[in-house]
Amino acid sequence: QVQLVESGGGLVQAGGSQRLSCATSGNIFSFNHMAWYRQAPGKQRELVALLASGGSTNYADSVKGRFTISRDNAKKMLYLQMNSLKLDDTAVYYCNAEIYGARLEYWGQGTQVTVSS
C-alpha cells in the first residue's frame, strides 16, 4: 500500500517562505504525476501544482511565480517551495499521486499552512 506523508507545514508570516515535503513509500517512477492540492476552510480542494512524470509542470494561476514543485527520485520525495506567501495561501496542503493505467490515486493526510499578517 502506497503511503504519502507530508511535512513542513506551520505558521509563517506574510511575505515569508515555506517548503513542504512529501515522502512516498511507493515506487516513485510508477506515478504518472505527483501534485500538491490545498483546501482552505469553507472552500473546495484545489490543485496548486502538478509535476508529470515527463517533467512538465502546471500551476494554479494564484501561485505562478511564487511556488515551485520539484521531486527527488532518489529520496522518493516531492517538494513544494512556497515564496512570497499571502494570507490567501492559508490552507491544508495535500500531496497527491496517480497511476493512470491502474486508475489508482493516493493522498497524504495533509499539512496545515497558516500565513499570518
C-alpha positions in Angstrom: 0.0 0.0 0.0 1.4 3.3 -1.1 1.7 6.0 1.6 2.2 9.7 1.2 3.3 11.6 4.2 3.5 15.4 4.2 5.6 17.6 6.4 6.8 21.2 6.6 3.6 23.0 7.4 3.3 25.6 10.1 2.8 29.2 10.9 4.6 31.7 8.6 4.3 35.5 8.2 3.0 37.0 5.0 5.8 37.5 2.6 7.8 34.6 4.0 8.7 31.2 2.6 8.0 27.7 3.5 8.9 24.3 2.0 6.6 21.4 2.1 7.8 17.8 1.7 6.0 14.6 0.8 7.6 11.3 1.4 6.3 8.3 -0.5 6.6 4.6 0.3 5.8 3.6 -3.3 7.8 3.3 -6.4 8.0 7.0 -7.4 8.7 6.0 -11.0 5.3 4.3 -11.3 3.4 7.6 -10.8 2.2 9.4 -13.9 2.1 12.6 -11.9 2.6 13.9 -8.4 0.9 17.0 -7.2 0.0 19.4 -4.4 -3.5 20.4 -3.6 -4.9 22.6 -0.9 -8.2 23.2 0.9 -9.0 26.3 2.7 -11.8 26.5 5.3 -15.2 26.6 3.5 -13.6 26.1 0.1 -13.2 23.1 -2.3 -9.9 21.4 -2.6 -7.9 22.9 -5.5 -4.9 22.0 -7.5 -1.8 24.0 -6.6 0.9 22.4 -8.6 1.4 19.3 -10.6 4.6 17.6 -11.8 4.2 15.0 -14.6 6.5 12.1 -14.9 8.0 13.6 -18.1 8.9 16.7 -16.1 6.2 19.1 -17.2 4.6 21.3 -14.6 1.3 23.0 -14.1 0.5 25.7 -11.6 -2.6 27.4 -10.4 -2.7 31.0 -11.6 -2.8 32.2 -8.0 0.7 30.7 -7.2 2.5 31.1 -10.5 5.9 32.7 -10.0 5.8 32.1 -6.2 5.6 28.4 -5.8 7.8 25.7 -7.3 7.1 22.0 -7.4 10.0 19.5 -7.6 10.9 16.0 -6.7 14.0 13.9 -5.7 13.6 10.5 -7.2 16.5 9.0 -5.2 14.9 10.2 -1.9 11.4 9.4 -3.1 10.4 12.9 -2.1 8.1 15.6 -3.6 8.6 19.2 -2.6 6.7 22.5 -2.8 8.7 25.6 -2.3 6.4 28.5 -1.4 7.7 32.0 -1.6 6.1 35.4 -1.1 3.3 33.8 0.9 0.0 35.5 1.2 -2.9 35.3 3.7 -4.9 33.5 1.0 -2.4 30.7 0.9 -3.6 29.5 4.3 -4.9 26.0 3.9 -4.3 22.4 4.4 -1.9 21.2 1.8 -2.2 17.6 0.4 0.2 15.5 -1.5 -1.3 13.5 -4.4 0.0 10.9 -6.8 -1.8 9.0 -9.6 -1.2 5.9 -11.7 -3.4 6.4 -14.7 -3.4 2.9 -16.2 -4.4 1.3 -12.9 -6.7 4.2 -12.0 -5.0 4.4 -8.7 -4.9 7.7 -6.7 -3.2 8.3 -3.5 -3.5 11.1 -0.9 -1.5 12.2 2.1 -3.1 13.2 5.4 -2.4 16.9 4.8 -0.3 19.5 6.5 -1.6 22.9 7.7 0.0 26.1 6.4 -1.1 29.2 8.2 0.0 32.6 6.9 -0.3 35.4 9.4 -0.2 39.2 8.8 
